[in-house]
Amino acid sequence: MLSRIAEALFWIGRYVERADDTARILDIHTQTLLDDPWAESGLTCRALLSIMDHPLPVTDQPIDTDLVIRLLAQDATNASSIVGALIAARENARRARESISSELWETLNTTRNEAAIRSTTMLPHDFFVWVRERTAIVAGIIDSATSRDATWNFIVLGRSIERADMTARLLTSQVRLGEAGPGWMTLLRSCGAYEAFLRAQRGNTDDIDAAGFLLRDWLFPRSIVAALRTGEARLADLEPMEGQRGVDDEARRDLGIVRTELEYARLEDIMSDLPNMMAKVQIACSEASKAIAERYFPTQAKTSWIGEAL
């Protein structure tokens, strides 16, 4: 597979997941602000921009919910916003058109064409629900109608790294906002994890257990550990290490180290220092993404000349 095709597939997975998770994060926090008239709107909005690594505006305009939605949902020029991510996903699908199905291409193309209009004409909650539905369709097509070859591995690899990163941001938002945040049970609902959590915990709704479920439940695909495990598995499929000792793949090492720390540390110790632990997850995802780019998507490969042959 050409490196440019592999890179486009990797970023399709990342951008679609980014749009989905950003919609979930914005939906839960905007609903919290609407339901609680005493909530600190300015504090919550500043925290959201910080958690999403978006710089604060340099103007004197108030930092409120409308501004956050414009910056993180409607901004078509920012690939970290919902609309921008959907546009970027479609553009990468265009570059990898020969490697993806017509059904996936048409779904991404239609979603991109409708996203900008729907973001301004629909109520925020309705728009976020629409985004989640469209990204679920994309995920369904990828998982049900794509051969388990390099195409699928690169898309799911990108999705897994982005999912681990965004779930870490979601957990960080709750810790930073404290009582002003939506609460752990609400976070579970935003991830579609509430019913799965109740079944796993047999009805126990302790906040520590809820956080632990999103951190390291092996069976729930949106937990951080499950996403990291999936990313490691896809890297192993792309480049098996037969007959080798240890791991010499930098990306697998980055993901494996932070995943192991999450799995084997006491939950109480993780929760006592959760922001720093989530920062480690985000750094590991960033470093793994860089290592993947260097290994599979070289952009500055040197040309070697041997006689008259290239």
C-alpha positions in Angstrom: 0.0 0.0 0.0 1.3 3.5 -0.9 2.2 5.6 2.2 -0.1 8.4 1.1 -3.1 6.0 1.0 -2.2 4.5 4.4 -1.9 8.0 5.9 -5.3 9.0 4.4 -6.9 5.8 5.9 -5.4 6.4 9.3 -6.8 10.0 9.4 -10.2 8.9 8.2 -10.4 6.9 11.4 -9.1 9.7 13.6 -11.3 12.5 12.1 -14.5 10.5 12.2 -13.8 9.5 15.8 -12.9 13.1 16.7 -16.2 14.4 15.4 -18.1 11.7 17.3 -16.3 12.3 20.6 -16.4 16.1 20.3 -20.1 15.9 19.8 -20.4 13.8 22.9 -18.3 16.1 25.0 -20.1 19.3 23.9 -23.5 17.7 24.2 -23.1 16.6 27.8 -21.6 20.0 28.9 -24.0 22.2 27.1 -26.9 20.2 28.5 -25.5 20.6 32.0 -25.3 24.4 31.6 -28.9 24.5 30.3 -30.2 22.3 33.2 -28.3 24.1 35.9 -29.0 27.9 36.0 -26.4 28.3 38.8 -23.6 26.7 36.8 -20.4 28.8 36.2 -20.8 29.2 32.4 -17.6 31.1 31.9 -15.5 28.6 34.0 -17.0 25.6 32.2 -16.5 27.1 28.7 -12.9 28.1 29.5 -12.2 24.6 30.8 -13.7 23.0 27.7 -11.5 25.1 25.4 -8.4 24.2 27.5 -9.2 20.5 27.6 -9.7 20.5 23.8 -6.4 22.3 23.3 -8.1 25.3 21.7 -6.5 28.7 22.4 -8.7 31.2 24.2 -9.9 34.1 22.0 -7.8 37.2 22.0 -10.8 39.5 21.7 -12.9 40.8 24.6 -16.0 38.8 23.5 -17.5 36.8 26.4 -16.5 33.1 26.5 -19.9 31.5 26.7 -21.7 28.4 25.3 -22.4 30.1 21.9 -18.7 30.9 21.4 -17.7 27.3 22.4 -20.1 25.8 19.9 -18.9 28.1 17.1 -15.3 27.2 17.8 -15.6 23.5 18.6 -18.6 22.5 16.5 -19.2 24.9 13.6 -15.7 26.1 12.5 -15.1 24.6 9.1 -11.5 25.8 9.0 -10.5 24.0 12.2 -10.0 20.2 11.8 -10.5 19.8 15.6 -14.1 21.1 15.4 -16.9 18.8 14.5 -17.6 20.3 11.0 -13.9 20.6 10.3 -13.2 17.0 11.2 -16.0 15.7 9.0 -14.7 17.8 6.1 -11.1 16.5 6.7 -12.4 12.9 6.9 -14.1 13.3 3.5 -11.0 14.8 2.0 -8.9 11.9 3.2 -11.5 9.5 1.8 -11.1 11.2 -1.6 -7.4 10.6 -1.5 -7.9 6.9 -0.6 -10.9 6.5 -2.9 -9.5 3.4 -4.6 -9.1 1.6 -1.2 -12.5 2.2 0.4 -15.9 1.0 -0.6 -18.4 3.2 -2.6 -20.8 2.9 0.4 -18.2 4.4 2.8 -17.3 7.2 0.3 -20.9 8.1 -0.3 -21.7 8.2 3.5 -18.7 10.4 4.2 -19.4 12.7 1.3 -23.1 13.1 2.2 -22.2 13.8 5.9 -19.6 16.4 4.9 -22.1 18.2 2.5 -24.8 18.4 5.2 -22.7 19.1 8.3 -22.1 22.8 7.9 -25.8 23.6 7.2 -27.1 21.4 10.0 -24.6 22.9 12.5 -26.2 26.3 12.1 -29.9 25.4 11.4 -30.4 22.7 14.1 -30.5 23.1 17.8 -27.1 22.1 19.3 -28.4 18.9 21.0 -30.1 17.8 17.8 -27.0 18.5 15.8 -24.8 16.5 18.2 -27.3 13.6 18.0 -27.1 13.8 14.2 -23.3 13.7 14.3 -23.3 10.6 16.5 -25.8 8.9 14.2 -23.7 9.7 11.1 -20.4 8.6 12.6 -22.1 5.4 13.8 -23.1 4.6 10.3 -19.5 5.2 9.1 -18.2 2.9 11.9 -20.8 0.3 10.9 -19.8 0.3 7.3 -16.1 0.1 8.2 -16.6 -2.9 10.5 -19.2 -4.8 8.4 -18.1 -4.1 4.8 -14.3 -3.8 4.9 -11.9 -6.7 4.5 -9.6 -7.2 7.5 -6.5 -6.1 5.5 -4.3 -3.1 5.7 -7.2 -0.8 4.8 -9.2 -1.8 7.8 -6.1 -1.9 10.1 -5.1 1.7 9.4 -8.6 3.0 9.8 -9.2 1.2 13.1 -5.7 2.1 14.3 -6.5 5.8 13.8 -9.9 5.4 15.4 -8.4 3.6 18.4 -5.7 6.2 19.1 -8.2 9.1 18.8 -10.7 7.3 21.0 -8.2 6.8 23.8 -7.2 10.4 23.6 -10.7 11.8 23.6 -11.9 9.6 26.4 -9.0 10.9 28.4 -10.1 14.4 27.7 -13.7 13.6 28.7 -12.5 12.2 32.1 -10.2 15.2 32.6 -13.1 17.6 32.0 -15.1 16.0 34.9 -12.1 16.2 37.3 -11.3 19.8 36.5 -14.9 21.0 36.7 -15.6 19.0 39.9 -19.1 19.7 41.2 -19.7 22.0 38.3 -19.2 19.0 35.9 -22.0 16.7 34.7 -21.2 13.8 37.0 -19.8 10.3 36.4 -23.2 8.7 35.6 -23.9 11.4 33.0 -20.5 10.7 31.5 -21.3 7.1 31.2 -24.6 7.9 29.4 -22.8 10.2 27.0 -20.5 7.3 26.0 -23.3 4.8 25.7 -21.8 3.0 28.6 -24.4 3.3 31.3 -26.3 0.1 30.7 -23.1 -1.9 30.1 -21.7 -0.4 33.4 -24.8 -1.4 35.4 -24.6 -5.0 34.0 -20.9 -5.3 34.8 -21.3 -3.8 38.3 -24.6 -5.6 39.0 -26.4 -2.3 39.8 -23.6 -0.6 41.8 -23.4 3.1 40.8 -20.3 4.2 42.8 -18.5 7.1 41.1 -15.1 5.4 41.5 -16.4 2.3 39.8 -17.9 4.5 37.0 -14.6 6.2 36.4 -12.8 2.8 36.5 -15.2 1.4 33.9 -14.3 4.2 31.4 -10.7 3.9 32.3 -9.9 0.2 31.9 -12.9 -2.1 31.3 -11.5 -4.7 28.8 -14.9 -5.5 27.2 -16.3 -2.0 26.7 -14.8 -0.6 23.4 -14.8 3.0 24.5 -12.7 2.5 27.6 -9.2 3.8 27.4 -7.6 0.4 28.0 -9.8 -1.3 25.4 -8.9 1.4 22.8 -5.2 1.1 23.5 -5.4 -2.7 23.3 -7.1 -2.4 19.9 -4.5 0.0 18.7 -1.7 -2.4 19.7 -3.4 -5.3 18.0 -3.7 -3.3 14.8 -0.1 -2.4 14.9 0.8 -6.1 15.5 -1.3 -7.1 12.4 0.4 -4.5 10.3 3.9 -5.7 11.2 4.1 -9.0 13.1 7.3 -9.5 15.1 8.0 -13.2 14.5 11.1 -14.6 16.2 11.9 -11.3 18.0 12.3 -10.6 21.7 10.5 -7.7 23.2 8.9 -4.8 21.3 10.9 -2.7 18.9 7.9 -0.8 17.5 8.0 2.7 19.0 4.2 3.2 18.6 3.4 -0.1 20.2 5.8 0.7 23.0 4.2 4.1 23.7 0.7 2.6 23.8 1.7 -0.5 25.7 3.5 1.3 28.5 0.6 3.6 29.4 -1.9 0.8 28.9 0.0 -1.4 31.3 0.3 1.3 33.9 -3.5 1.8 33.7 -4.2 -1.9 34.0 -2.0 -2.7 36.9 -2.1 0.4 39.0 -4.6 0.5 41.9 -7.7 2.4 40.9 -7.5 4.5 44.0 -4.0 5.6 43.0 -5.1 6.5 39.5 -8.1 8.5 40.7 -6.0 10.5 43.2 -3.9 11.7 40.3 -6.3 11.4 37.4 -5.4 14.6 35.5 -1.7 13.6 35.3 -2.6 10.1 34.3 -4.8 11.3 31.6 -2.1 13.7 30.4 0.2 10.6 30.1 -2.5 8.9 28.0 -2.7 11.9 25.7 1.1 12.2 25.4 1.4 8.5 24.6 -1.3 8.8 21.9 0.6 11.8 20.4 3.9 10.1 20.5 2.5 6.9 19.0 0.9 8.9 16.2 4.3 10.5 15.4 6.0 7.1 15.4 3.3 5.7 13.1 3.8 8.6 10.7 7.6 8.1 10.7 7.2 4.4 10.1 4.4 4.3 7.6 4.0 7.8 6.2 7.5 9.1 5.6 7.3 12.6 4.0 11.0 13.4 3.9 12.4 10.2 2.6 15.9 10.7 1.1 16.5 9.6 -2.5 19.5 7.2 -3.0 21.2 7.1 -6.3 23.2 4.0 -7.3 24.8 4.5 -10.6 22.2 5.2 -13.2 19.4 3.4 -11.2 17.2 5.2 -8.7 
